[in-house]
Amino acid sequence: MTSDQVLQVSVSRGVATLTLDSPANRNALSRVMRAQLRAALAHALADDAVRVVVLDHTGRVFCAGMDLSEAAGGAAGDQGVREFPAILETVWRSPKPIVAVVRGPARAGGVGLAAACDVVVAGTSATFAFSEVRLGIVPAVISAVVLPRMLPHAAHRLMLTGEVFDAAAAAAGGLVDRCVSDDEVDAAVAAQVGALAAGAPAALAETKRLLRAGGLRGSFDDLLDLSARFFASDEGQEGIAAFREKRPARWVPAAD
């Protein structure tokens, strides 16, 4: 694997496993990661031998969301968030079932990536957060796939507060399908993959089409414009700087 390879791909017995492998930046959705993920998804979906796709990760973190080091500075049109909708739409509209395996923290865009999948299996070490508002940005793009999946009142509170919530709460809110102990994750994934692979390919694809008939929540064109504007805004740039500098953003009330 070359130094710029941040995604592992393996195919075995009809299962394509795409493994986010950039633990140094918490598997963030960098330009390189986005490009490799898009290419791997396209290849897996075009391969007739692949029946099910599994999205896994190395390291402690599933995915930290967008790579904020690439979002510092630049106008709205320069923000990498503009490339993300194509990935979410590919996952959402995939005719083949896609299973997300969340073994650790998922944040912001990482939550959206999992939410776009058909089945989400999470271990008890997994945590989730819509951290955007605390960075001065908006969970606009991921709302297209999160809102159809989650209970409205749960999504409402968690997107506004940016609070961290565990896998059990994620399951209760509809974000996670299977919540199991960490040592049971692999078995739970294997069981889901086996159940999915038992379906006929054309029947699965048509069933997915029926299930997704309601469409994505909102227009990606409008949502990505909103997201990119906030990434480039004064608040967004201050929030990103504060996060990188490990300090409170200037809008956080000072302690008495």
Backbone bond lengths (Angstrom), bond angles and torsions (degrees), N, CA, C in turn:
res aa  C-N    CA-C-N  psi(-1)  N-CA   C-N-CA  omega(-1)  CA-C   N-CA-C  phi
1 M - - - 1.473 - - 1.528 109.26 -
2 T 1.317 118.98 127.25 1.454 122.40 -178.88 1.510 110.29 -74.63
3 S 1.353 114.37 164.58 1.462 119.15 -175.14 1.516 112.47 -64.53
4 D 1.338 116.80 -24.33 1.464 118.97 -179.83 1.521 111.81 -96.65
5 Q 1.310 117.31 10.45 1.458 121.22 177.67 1.517 108.09 -88.81
6 V 1.328 116.95 113.91 1.462 120.81 -175.83 1.530 111.80 -115.18
7 L 1.322 116.26 7.11 1.462 121.32 -179.69 1.521 109.15 -136.16
8 Q 1.326 116.78 122.74 1.462 121.04 174.32 1.527 108.82 -91.04
9 V 1.309 116.52 140.68 1.468 121.35 178.71 1.525 108.76 -129.91
10 S 1.319 115.89 129.05 1.462 120.22 175.02 1.523 108.57 -139.89
11 V 1.327 115.48 147.21 1.464 121.33 178.25 1.514 108.17 -128.13
12 S 1.319 116.16 125.54 1.452 120.92 -179.51 1.518 109.81 -148.92
13 R 1.299 116.34 126.42 1.460 123.05 175.25 1.532 112.21 50.31
14 G 1.328 115.09 46.61 1.451 120.52 175.08 1.512 115.54 81.87
15 V 1.335 117.30 3.71 1.466 121.03 -179.62 1.522 109.81 -115.28
16 A 1.327 116.80 121.34 1.467 122.06 173.80 1.522 107.74 -95.84
17 T 1.318 116.83 118.79 1.460 121.48 178.94 1.516 109.06 -105.48
18 L 1.320 115.83 118.67 1.464 122.58 177.44 1.521 106.66 -105.45
19 T 1.316 116.93 116.30 1.457 121.85 -173.18 1.524 110.82 -113.32
20 L 1.323 116.13 113.64 1.458 120.46 175.17 1.526 107.69 -62.69
21 D 1.329 116.87 123.88 1.467 120.30 -171.99 1.526 110.51 -135.97
22 S 1.322 115.00 63.88 1.462 121.44 175.76 1.525 108.97 -137.97
23 P 1.338 116.83 61.40 1.468 119.56 -174.08 1.523 113.94 -62.92
24 A 1.334 117.56 -22.47 1.462 119.83 -178.42 1.525 111.72 -62.06
25 N 1.332 117.61 -31.79 1.468 120.27 176.75 1.525 111.17 -115.56
26 R 1.333 115.62 27.93 1.461 123.14 175.02 1.534 111.14 61.24
27 N 1.331 115.11 37.34 1.471 121.40 179.18 1.529 112.12 53.87
28 A 1.318 116.08 36.68 1.465 120.61 -179.94 1.526 110.71 -65.44
29 L 1.314 114.64 156.56 1.461 121.21 -178.63 1.521 110.22 -84.00
30 S 1.319 115.61 68.50 1.452 121.99 178.03 1.526 110.06 -71.05
31 R 1.321 117.00 172.63 1.468 119.92 177.29 1.530 110.64 -58.62
32 V 1.328 115.99 -41.85 1.465 119.65 -179.74 1.521 110.56 -65.82
33 M 1.336 116.50 -44.79 1.463 119.59 179.29 1.522 111.04 -61.51
34 R 1.323 117.09 -44.77 1.467 119.54 -178.85 1.525 110.82 -61.76
35 A 1.322 116.85 -43.00 1.463 120.48 -178.51 1.526 110.85 -64.47
36 Q 1.335 116.70 -44.58 1.466 119.69 -178.50 1.516 111.64 -69.90
37 L 1.324 116.96 -35.72 1.456 119.87 178.75 1.521 111.11 -67.51
38 R 1.323 117.41 -43.02 1.467 120.55 177.72 1.522 110.65 -60.07
39 A 1.336 116.50 -44.83 1.468 120.10 -178.19 1.522 110.87 -65.80
40 A 1.327 117.00 -42.23 1.461 120.32 -178.67 1.520 111.61 -66.64
41 L 1.324 116.57 -39.97 1.460 119.78 177.50 1.528 110.73 -62.63
42 A 1.328 116.29 -45.64 1.463 120.06 -179.33 1.531 110.58 -60.66
43 H 1.317 116.26 -41.61 1.469 120.27 -179.47 1.524 111.10 -66.10
44 A 1.327 116.62 -44.80 1.463 120.55 -179.00 1.524 111.76 -64.03
45 L 1.328 116.12 -40.57 1.465 119.12 -178.04 1.523 112.11 -72.12
46 A 1.341 116.45 -23.41 1.462 120.17 179.21 1.526 112.34 -87.84
47 D 1.316 117.13 -10.80 1.466 121.89 -176.75 1.530 109.66 -88.23
48 D 1.325 116.56 113.00 1.464 120.80 -177.88 1.527 112.42 -63.32
49 A 1.321 117.09 -21.81 1.462 120.50 -179.46 1.525 112.06 -76.37
50 V 1.312 116.82 -16.58 1.469 121.18 -178.61 1.518 109.33 -88.36
51 R 1.326 116.41 124.86 1.453 121.46 -179.95 1.535 111.82 -103.81
52 V 1.341 115.66 -35.44 1.460 122.08 -176.92 1.519 108.05 -137.82
53 V 1.334 115.88 144.10 1.463 121.63 176.47 1.524 108.37 -112.47
54 V 1.331 117.05 134.53 1.458 122.83 176.87 1.516 108.52 -116.19
55 L 1.321 116.77 129.96 1.460 122.77 177.79 1.527 108.05 -107.04
56 D 1.326 116.29 109.49 1.461 122.31 -174.77 1.532 109.04 -121.48
57 H 1.318 117.09 -172.92 1.471 120.20 179.93 1.510 111.07 -154.90
58 T 1.311 116.08 154.14 1.451 122.32 169.44 1.527 107.99 -97.59
59 G 1.322 116.59 167.26 1.454 120.49 176.91 1.518 112.46 76.21
60 R 1.315 114.49 -179.67 1.465 121.25 -174.26 1.516 112.62 -74.86
61 V 1.339 118.43 -27.23 1.465 123.25 -170.87 1.530 110.65 -107.83
62 F 1.329 116.13 133.24 1.469 119.73 175.27 1.522 109.89 -65.94
63 C 1.320 116.41 -60.95 1.466 120.76 178.83 1.518 108.92 -165.76
64 A 1.333 116.41 127.98 1.460 121.86 -177.32 1.519 113.13 -86.13
65 G 1.337 117.71 2.68 1.457 119.86 -177.23 1.510 111.34 92.85
66 M 1.324 116.78 -157.33 1.451 120.64 -178.79 1.524 110.61 -62.17
67 D 1.321 116.35 148.82 1.458 121.50 177.20 1.527 107.87 -77.12
68 L 1.325 116.26 103.16 1.461 120.45 -173.40 1.516 112.64 -67.56
69 S 1.324 117.88 -21.22 1.464 119.07 176.74 1.521 111.37 -65.93
70 E 1.327 116.95 -22.97 1.460 120.93 178.12 1.522 112.11 -90.94
71 A 1.332 116.82 -8.22 1.466 120.72 -177.31 1.523 112.18 -100.93
72 A 1.321 117.09 0.02 1.467 120.20 -179.86 1.524 109.55 -79.58
73 G 1.334 115.73 122.76 1.453 120.25 -178.42 1.523 111.16 80.86
74 G 1.315 115.90 170.10 1.449 120.32 177.65 1.516 112.74 90.71
75 A 1.317 114.75 154.35 1.455 121.55 179.75 1.520 109.90 -80.16
76 A 1.326 115.57 173.19 1.462 120.09 -178.58 1.526 111.78 -56.76
77 G 1.333 116.39 -37.92 1.455 120.01 -178.65 1.511 114.15 -68.88
78 D 1.343 116.97 -13.39 1.454 121.04 -178.72 1.520 113.00 -96.73
79 Q 1.322 117.67 -3.09 1.455 120.38 -175.98 1.523 111.04 -76.72
80 G 1.339 115.89 132.20 1.457 121.35 -177.17 1.513 113.66 -63.53
81 V 1.342 116.83 -14.78 1.458 119.88 179.88 1.527 111.35 -57.00
82 R 1.307 117.57 -22.28 1.459 120.60 -178.30 1.523 112.56 -66.73
83 E 1.315 118.31 -18.64 1.459 121.32 179.81 1.529 112.64 -89.42
84 F 1.302 117.46 -13.95 1.454 121.63 -172.04 1.528 114.41 -71.95
85 P 1.344 119.63 -37.95 1.464 119.13 -178.53 1.520 114.34 -55.19
86 A 1.328 117.33 -34.90 1.463 119.32 -178.72 1.526 110.95 -63.26
87 I 1.336 116.41 -35.74 1.467 119.77 178.14 1.524 110.10 -67.93
88 L 1.335 116.20 -48.38 1.461 119.61 -179.61 1.527 111.21 -60.60
89 E 1.310 116.58 -40.94 1.471 119.30 -178.62 1.527 111.02 -68.06
90 T 1.335 117.12 -37.72 1.465 120.59 177.15 1.519 110.68 -61.31
91 V 1.330 116.58 -45.39 1.463 120.72 179.23 1.525 109.94 -65.09
92 W 1.327 116.49 -46.91 1.463 122.08 -177.23 1.524 111.80 -60.12
93 R 1.329 117.02 -43.67 1.458 121.92 -174.31 1.533 113.00 -94.37
94 S 1.320 118.27 2.68 1.462 120.97 -179.58 1.527 110.82 -54.37
95 P 1.331 118.28 130.32 1.470 120.02 176.16 1.524 112.16 -72.83
96 K 1.332 116.34 -13.63 1.460 121.35 178.37 1.526 109.07 -103.08
97 P 1.319 118.14 140.87 1.466 119.95 179.81 1.527 111.18 -63.77
98 I 1.328 115.61 142.01 1.461 121.98 178.77 1.523 108.39 -124.19
99 V 1.324 115.74 129.32 1.461 122.86 -178.49 1.520 108.94 -111.70
100 A 1.327 117.38 126.31 1.463 122.00 175.36 1.524 109.00 -95.68
101 V 1.329 116.06 137.47 1.461 122.56 178.99 1.522 107.49 -117.00
102 V 1.315 116.55 109.40 1.465 121.50 -176.01 1.522 108.40 -110.00
103 R 1.330 115.39 108.65 1.457 121.11 -176.23 1.530 111.97 -104.84
104 G 1.336 117.32 -4.17 1.455 121.25 -176.90 1.513 109.90 -158.10
105 P 1.334 117.98 -160.51 1.459 120.97 -175.77 1.534 113.76 -60.95
106 A 1.316 115.57 139.86 1.466 123.88 170.73 1.516 106.72 -127.49
107 R 1.303 116.87 131.85 1.450 120.93 -176.93 1.524 110.40 -132.36
108 A 1.328 115.58 143.45 1.470 122.53 170.30 1.530 110.95 47.96
109 G 1.337 117.47 -117.24 1.455 120.55 -178.38 1.502 113.76 -58.19
110 G 1.344 117.35 -26.83 1.452 120.47 175.75 1.515 111.99 -65.69
111 V 1.338 116.38 -35.87 1.460 120.54 174.90 1.527 109.45 -65.96
112 G 1.319 116.19 -42.16 1.460 119.63 178.63 1.514 112.63 -62.17
113 L 1.325 116.47 -39.43 1.463 120.47 179.11 1.522 110.46 -61.27
114 A 1.322 116.98 -44.29 1.460 120.18 177.47 1.528 111.29 -65.78
115 A 1.329 116.58 -42.69 1.461 121.04 -176.21 1.526 112.62 -63.32
116 A 1.322 117.00 -27.87 1.460 120.29 179.94 1.520 112.50 -72.47
117 C 1.328 117.23 -17.64 1.462 121.67 -178.11 1.527 110.91 -75.88
118 D 1.323 115.56 165.03 1.467 120.59 -178.52 1.521 112.12 -78.29
119 V 1.323 116.49 -37.64 1.459 121.98 -178.78 1.522 107.98 -134.35
120 V 1.335 116.52 132.75 1.462 121.68 177.07 1.519 108.45 -117.66
121 V 1.329 115.74 119.17 1.460 122.27 175.41 1.522 107.28 -107.66
122 A 1.336 116.75 126.97 1.460 120.80 -177.74 1.515 110.77 -128.03
123 G 1.316 115.32 140.97 1.451 120.92 173.12 1.516 110.01 -86.61
124 T 1.311 116.70 166.93 1.462 120.11 -177.57 1.523 112.52 -68.26
125 S 1.340 117.89 -15.62 1.470 120.42 176.02 1.525 112.15 -81.31
126 A 1.321 116.66 -8.61 1.469 119.94 -179.43 1.526 110.48 -72.89
127 T 1.310 115.46 140.75 1.459 121.68 171.43 1.526 107.97 -134.87
128 F 1.314 114.95 160.18 1.461 120.56 -175.02 1.525 109.01 -136.86
129 A 1.327 116.24 153.40 1.463 120.03 172.82 1.520 109.51 -163.16
130 F 1.325 114.73 137.49 1.457 121.73 168.74 1.533 105.36 -90.46
131 S 1.310 115.92 82.56 1.469 121.50 -170.22 1.518 113.53 -82.57
132 E 1.334 117.47 1.64 1.462 120.41 -172.03 1.524 113.82 -56.51
133 V 1.356 117.41 -49.16 1.468 118.47 -173.70 1.526 111.81 -61.79
134 R 1.320 117.20 -28.12 1.457 120.10 179.77 1.530 111.73 -75.35
135 L 1.339 115.49 -12.40 1.459 120.79 176.88 1.523 111.38 -104.92
136 G 1.328 116.71 4.95 1.457 120.01 -179.87 1.511 113.78 79.09
137 I 1.322 116.92 19.08 1.459 120.54 178.46 1.531 109.20 -123.34
138 V 1.324 117.61 -178.46 1.464 122.59 -170.73 1.533 109.54 -124.94
139 P 1.343 118.77 135.98 1.467 120.50 177.60 1.529 111.47 -77.96
140 A 1.315 115.68 53.22 1.461 120.58 -171.45 1.522 112.26 -72.30
141 V 1.322 117.27 -57.01 1.459 120.84 -174.77 1.526 111.25 -61.47
142 I 1.333 117.37 -44.96 1.465 118.74 -177.09 1.524 112.29 -70.93
143 S 1.339 117.45 -18.90 1.464 119.50 178.61 1.525 111.36 -60.16
144 A 1.337 117.10 -26.73 1.465 120.75 -178.72 1.521 111.72 -61.88
145 V 1.348 117.46 -31.59 1.465 120.23 -179.24 1.525 112.34 -107.07
146 V 1.322 117.29 -23.43 1.469 120.07 -179.56 1.522 111.49 -75.76
147 L 1.324 117.75 -45.30 1.460 120.65 -173.62 1.537 113.58 -63.96
148 P 1.343 120.55 -36.33 1.465 118.14 175.81 1.526 113.22 -67.41
149 R 1.325 117.00 -19.93 1.466 120.84 -175.54 1.521 112.52 -93.74
150 M 1.334 118.05 -40.83 1.461 121.38 -171.59 1.525 113.22 -89.96
151 L 1.310 115.47 154.15 1.454 120.42 171.06 1.526 108.76 -62.34
152 P 1.335 117.84 134.07 1.471 119.61 -173.78 1.527 114.16 -55.33
153 H 1.340 117.82 -44.25 1.456 118.51 -175.72 1.521 111.47 -67.96
154 A 1.346 116.91 -32.19 1.465 119.99 178.53 1.518 110.54 -70.10
155 A 1.332 116.82 -46.32 1.464 120.29 178.52 1.528 110.83 -61.69
156 H 1.316 116.96 -39.65 1.462 121.94 -178.59 1.527 110.67 -58.66
157 R 1.317 116.39 -53.14 1.467 119.92 -176.91 1.524 111.67 -66.74
158 L 1.334 116.75 -44.65 1.458 119.99 -173.64 1.520 112.84 -72.09
159 M 1.337 117.16 -32.52 1.465 118.87 176.73 1.531 111.47 -72.65
160 L 1.335 116.86 -31.25 1.464 119.71 179.56 1.523 112.68 -78.24
161 T 1.325 116.96 -36.51 1.463 119.41 -176.58 1.521 113.36 -87.83
162 G 1.320 117.57 -27.50 1.456 120.21 -175.05 1.512 113.37 69.42
163 E 1.339 116.93 14.82 1.455 120.97 -177.28 1.529 111.67 -67.08
164 V 1.331 115.02 149.61 1.459 120.97 173.06 1.529 108.49 -79.63
165 F 1.334 116.69 135.04 1.466 120.46 177.43 1.524 109.22 -132.31
166 D 1.315 115.20 151.04 1.460 119.76 -173.77 1.525 111.61 -87.74
167 A 1.341 114.59 178.92 1.458 119.99 -175.24 1.527 112.13 -65.11
168 A 1.339 116.79 -34.82 1.463 119.37 178.97 1.522 110.79 -64.55
169 A 1.332 116.59 -43.22 1.466 120.10 177.19 1.522 111.02 -65.76
170 A 1.333 116.54 -36.25 1.465 120.22 178.27 1.528 110.44 -64.57
171 A 1.327 116.38 -38.25 1.467 119.90 177.51 1.522 110.85 -68.06
172 A 1.322 116.33 -41.81 1.467 119.98 179.59 1.525 111.03 -63.59
173 G 1.326 116.58 -32.18 1.462 121.06 -179.20 1.512 114.18 -87.41
174 G 1.334 117.57 -2.88 1.454 121.01 176.53 1.513 115.36 95.57
175 L 1.320 117.75 -3.69 1.467 120.26 -177.44 1.522 111.55 -75.62
176 V 1.332 117.20 -36.57 1.460 123.43 -178.39 1.521 109.54 -110.14
177 D 1.343 116.23 139.18 1.461 120.79 -179.64 1.526 112.44 -91.96
178 R 1.325 116.66 -41.68 1.455 121.45 179.39 1.519 108.58 -127.95
179 C 1.334 116.88 120.99 1.463 122.83 175.85 1.522 107.05 -112.62
180 V 1.330 116.68 116.64 1.462 121.27 -175.61 1.521 109.01 -134.24
181 S 1.321 116.89 165.98 1.455 120.04 176.04 1.522 109.31 -64.08
182 D 1.318 115.92 155.85 1.463 120.29 -175.27 1.525 112.38 -56.01
183 D 1.322 117.12 -37.85 1.458 119.54 -177.44 1.527 113.09 -78.69
184 E 1.325 116.62 -2.97 1.463 120.54 177.80 1.524 112.73 -106.99
185 V 1.333 117.45 1.32 1.469 120.35 -175.41 1.518 111.50 -61.48
186 D 1.330 117.67 -49.96 1.463 119.98 -176.72 1.531 111.35 -59.92
187 A 1.326 116.71 -41.15 1.467 120.09 179.65 1.526 110.55 -66.27
188 A 1.333 116.53 -39.74 1.463 119.97 179.82 1.522 110.86 -66.22
189 V 1.319 117.06 -39.74 1.469 120.82 177.71 1.528 109.74 -64.75
190 A 1.326 116.95 -45.26 1.464 120.63 179.93 1.534 110.92 -59.90
191 A 1.325 116.47 -39.63 1.464 119.75 178.99 1.525 111.43 -65.39
192 Q 1.336 116.99 -42.18 1.462 119.86 178.94 1.520 111.56 -67.07
193 V 1.331 116.36 -41.76 1.464 120.10 178.20 1.524 110.40 -62.34
194 G 1.319 116.67 -42.78 1.456 119.78 178.81 1.515 112.62 -62.43
195 A 1.317 116.12 -40.95 1.466 120.20 178.89 1.526 111.03 -65.57
196 L 1.324 116.33 -40.26 1.467 120.36 -179.73 1.528 111.24 -69.21
197 A 1.331 116.10 -41.58 1.466 119.89 -178.63 1.523 112.27 -68.33
198 A 1.326 117.27 -16.58 1.468 120.36 178.13 1.523 111.81 -73.86
199 G 1.322 116.69 -15.95 1.455 120.27 178.14 1.515 111.95 -81.04
200 A 1.325 116.68 150.51 1.462 120.94 177.51 1.530 109.71 -71.53
201 P 1.333 118.08 136.38 1.474 120.49 -174.44 1.515 114.59 -53.83
202 A 1.325 117.84 -48.78 1.467 119.93 -178.08 1.524 110.85 -67.16
203 A 1.328 116.41 -37.49 1.466 120.13 179.07 1.523 110.89 -66.86
204 L 1.325 116.57 -39.89 1.459 120.15 176.84 1.529 111.02 -62.24
205 A 1.328 116.10 -45.27 1.464 120.07 -179.06 1.521 111.24 -61.65
206 E 1.323 116.72 -42.20 1.464 119.89 -179.47 1.524 111.24 -70.87
207 T 1.328 116.33 -36.06 1.462 119.50 176.64 1.519 110.77 -64.70
208 K 1.343 116.39 -41.28 1.455 119.38 176.26 1.525 110.77 -61.60
209 R 1.328 116.18 -40.16 1.465 118.79 179.08 1.515 110.65 -61.04
210 L 1.325 117.18 -41.47 1.462 121.13 177.97 1.527 111.45 -64.80
211 L 1.325 115.99 -42.46 1.463 120.20 -178.30 1.528 111.97 -67.25
212 R 1.326 115.90 -30.49 1.470 120.22 -179.56 1.533 111.79 -95.14
213 A 1.318 117.40 10.75 1.469 120.91 -173.81 1.520 112.42 -60.68
214 G 1.328 116.81 -26.99 1.458 119.40 178.89 1.513 113.30 -70.38
215 G 1.332 115.68 -14.65 1.460 120.11 176.85 1.521 112.89 80.90
216 L 1.306 114.27 172.39 1.457 121.74 175.47 1.515 109.65 -68.72
217 R 1.315 116.87 153.37 1.466 120.83 179.11 1.532 109.42 -82.05
218 G 1.318 116.46 102.12 1.456 120.86 178.64 1.520 112.32 92.77
219 S 1.319 115.31 168.74 1.457 122.58 179.72 1.514 109.62 -89.96
220 F 1.329 116.78 127.42 1.450 119.54 178.15 1.527 111.59 -61.07
221 D 1.335 116.77 -33.59 1.464 118.98 178.93 1.522 110.78 -59.36
222 D 1.336 116.51 -47.24 1.459 120.23 179.90 1.527 111.44 -69.31
223 L 1.332 116.27 -41.27 1.457 120.42 -176.48 1.516 111.83 -67.75
224 L 1.323 117.72 -40.18 1.458 118.41 -179.07 1.521 111.22 -71.93
225 D 1.334 117.56 -31.62 1.468 119.46 174.69 1.522 110.62 -62.54
226 L 1.336 115.99 -43.90 1.460 120.67 178.32 1.526 110.51 -62.50
227 S 1.331 116.53 -46.34 1.461 120.60 -178.61 1.519 111.17 -63.49
228 A 1.324 117.14 -46.22 1.466 120.58 -177.97 1.524 111.21 -64.13
229 R 1.326 117.20 -38.11 1.468 119.84 178.57 1.515 110.85 -60.86
230 F 1.325 116.62 -41.62 1.460 118.70 -177.94 1.523 112.04 -75.08
231 F 1.327 118.30 -32.31 1.455 119.63 173.52 1.532 110.18 -59.35
232 A 1.327 116.71 -38.60 1.464 120.91 -176.99 1.528 113.24 -89.03
233 S 1.328 118.09 -7.59 1.465 121.45 -176.11 1.524 111.62 -70.96
234 D 1.329 116.11 167.53 1.466 120.41 176.68 1.523 110.76 -59.47
235 E 1.335 116.56 -43.74 1.460 119.63 178.87 1.528 111.27 -63.17
236 G 1.325 116.42 -44.54 1.452 119.99 -179.25 1.522 112.22 -62.03
237 Q 1.308 116.32 -45.51 1.465 119.54 -179.97 1.527 111.80 -66.88
238 E 1.339 116.99 -35.90 1.467 120.10 176.25 1.524 109.95 -67.27
239 G 1.324 117.76 -42.54 1.454 120.70 179.67 1.525 112.13 -63.59
240 I 1.314 116.55 -41.28 1.463 120.86 178.19 1.525 110.25 -64.74
241 A 1.329 116.61 -43.73 1.465 120.46 178.54 1.524 111.01 -62.48
242 A 1.335 116.64 -43.25 1.458 120.39 -179.65 1.528 110.97 -63.29
243 F 1.332 116.10 -40.25 1.461 120.13 178.96 1.523 110.54 -63.11
244 R 1.319 116.72 -45.52 1.463 120.28 -178.20 1.519 111.79 -68.96
245 E 1.327 116.47 -31.48 1.470 121.15 -179.40 1.526 112.97 -90.36
246 K 1.347 115.22 -0.21 1.470 121.46 178.27 1.531 111.86 55.17
247 R 1.321 114.85 51.46 1.471 121.73 177.81 1.516 108.64 -137.49
248 P 1.342 118.33 161.31 1.469 119.69 175.68 1.528 110.74 -66.98
249 A 1.323 116.05 143.66 1.468 119.28 173.22 1.522 109.26 -68.22
250 R 1.316 116.58 158.75 1.461 119.97 -172.05 1.524 113.12 -66.70
251 W 1.342 117.40 -17.93 1.476 118.65 179.97 1.529 112.68 -85.78
252 V 1.330 117.80 -7.93 1.474 119.95 179.21 1.516 109.16 -73.20
253 P 1.344 118.88 124.44 1.469 120.92 -179.29 1.522 111.35 -56.68
254 A 1.317 115.83 138.29 1.454 120.49 178.46 1.511 110.50 -71.16
255 A 1.321 115.99 145.95 1.454 120.38 177.63 1.526 110.27 -69.48
256 D 1.320 115.53 146.58 1.467 119.70 178.91 1.537 110.98 -68.13
